[in-house]
Amino acid sequence: MPMQNEPMSGLPLPGWFFFGTLVLVLLAIDLFSHRGQHGQGFRVACLWSAIWIAAGLLFALFVWRLMGARAGHEYLAAYFIEKSLSLDNLFVFLLIFRSLKIPENLQHNVLYWGIFGALVFRAVFVFLSVSVIERFEWVTYIFAGILLFAAWHAFRQDPAEKRESKVVLWLSRHLPVTHKLHGHAFIARENGARVFTPLLIALIGLELTDILFAVDSVPAALSVSHDRFVVYSSNVFAILGLRALYSALAQTLGELHYLHYGLAGVLAFAAVKISVDRWLHIHPLVAVAITAAMIGGAAWASLWKRKRAMWN
């Protein structure tokens, strides 16, 4: 494997400090931008989605400057793969909020803390996965198997057709839950007892499903790079804009019936890439083009189907 004799992170400690500070600043901006009436509406959501995507792409310049062109290319490839796979998260957001009947004005706070928790869990997954690969290189083939299984699962199931969340149903049966909303509160008191509000159930559901997504999402990023910083930073920037992206696409997610085929293709490609990298190194920019073609083609086919249905 071309990367086996290289250090697993070529970024000096000050670079990590800058990255951590930048993420905290961006999280603060994300929180402020959705306070009160901020961040409401389709156009504003699209604008913020564009800003977050631009931030993720611009960060590639930082990686390029400090770690070299190869790391910059790997970051871009990992970012595009992670951004594509994060679309699956949006279906989960929609399903959970619909299952719990949470209105739009209360969704943003849940998404903020859900994304914050996802950043923590992804850090654990990335650092553990890279540490394991450092000691046992053959684990990459296990990751390839996980990716192939995830691809098969994504190919067979259209998330747009789901109407209720099994995670929400399980949590509702096993936790002291109230079906009544108490504003933005996660825990409330009813009849003298503490109860979990639907917002907390939604938050727990988001975190649990993100842990499941990380099982195939992190190996997908590892298919293009084994550097801790490249893999984790690409995950972070792919996740940061999910709240705005969800607000922009929430009304059309249910109509993207072919998107899961594109996601399956991305996962299958990552499985092949991580398996053959020892003998055939696929350039990261080629991975970017393949990922964009698969997701773009699936989205175009979905929208074309919608237009044909309207004409008929």
NORRAGI-V768803 format. One line per field, one symbol per residue. psi: psi as a letter, one per 20 degrees, with the letter a starting at -180 (. if undefined). A space follows every 10 residues. Layout:
# NORRAGI-V768803
psi->???
This chain:
# NORRAGI-V768803
psi->phjhjqqioj prghghgggg ggggghhggg ghijqciqjq qgghggghgh ghggghhhhh hgggghirhg hgghggghgh ghhghihhhh hggggghghi lpqhiihhhg hghghghhhg hhgggghggh hghhhnhihh hghhgggggh ggghhhpohi iqiqphgggg hhhiqnqqip pmcjqhprpp kiqpqprhgh gggggggghh gghhhhgghg hiiiqjpggg gghhgghhhh jhghhghhih iigiimiihh hgghgggggh ggghhjhhho opqhhhhggg ghgggggggg hghgggghhh h.
